[in-house]
Amino acid sequence: MRILVIGDIVGEVGMRILREKLPDIRKKEEINFIVINGENAAEGIGITENNFKELIALGADVITMGNHTWGKKDIFKFINHKQLVRPANYPKGVPGNEYCICECNHKKISVINLIGRVDMNVLSENPFIKVEDIIEKIKGTVDIIIVDFHAEATAEKIAMSYFLDGKATILFGTHTHVQTADEKITKKGLGYITDIGMTGPKESVIGMDVETSIKRFYTSLPERYKQAEGEGMINACVFDVDEETNKVRAIKRIAE
């Protein structure tokens, strides 16, 4: 089974490049299942119902979120949709799905979304304890477990890869918007990459306008971020999963 995960969609440029490139990538890479992080799809912060519907129409099987889950109030219209997963370690009682279970190629696939606690400015529960609880709950009922860890700190993501080795099938990081070149298959068959990267404006500072970003750093004065425009790029990763062992046998990064 070939699983495609796509890094944070940033604004209209990200949506546009996805429309242009995803059909060809699906065909060329013979993709069976797609996970997209959509927490920045609406003007760089949050997601709207129209964004959500378009991502599903483009082929997303599951859409994951992050620290900008509540960036657009529109999300409360569809927060409980079965194909949308928000960070599982948000406080108890928050609306939305902590994980989902889908079927593909006669396999049951669970997608779990987590948010980091290091330098994230989000009051969340412990992601290690939460994911352990979920995996214990679904163990024996699913074949493949995919985890999107939306976190800032590289160390936190790497620690999670060792923690989930032998427990999950795929662990990929999101949030930093910069694709890392450290994809690997761990000792027990976990497919891992620290960050998938960003699908959005190529000439930008993690999706935002260059001049505005420089001004903020140069002057230390408050300056409202605005999205960059122009040429887009797509960052993604293909995980080839052995359908007999349910372990990753190959990983391919996409950056175009």
Beta strands, then each sheet from edge to edge (+ up, - down):
strand 1: 2-6
strand 2: 8-9
strand 3: 33-37
strand 4: 62-64
strand 5: 84-85
strand 6: 99-104
strand 7: 107-115
strand 8: 144-150
strand 9: 170-174
strand 10: 184-185
strand 11: 191-193
strand 12: 198-201
strand 13: 232-233
strand 14: 235-241
strand 15: 248-255
sheet 1: 5+ 4+ 3+ 1+ 14- 15+
sheet 2: 2+ 12+ 13-
sheet 3: 6+ 7- 8- 9- 11- 10+
end
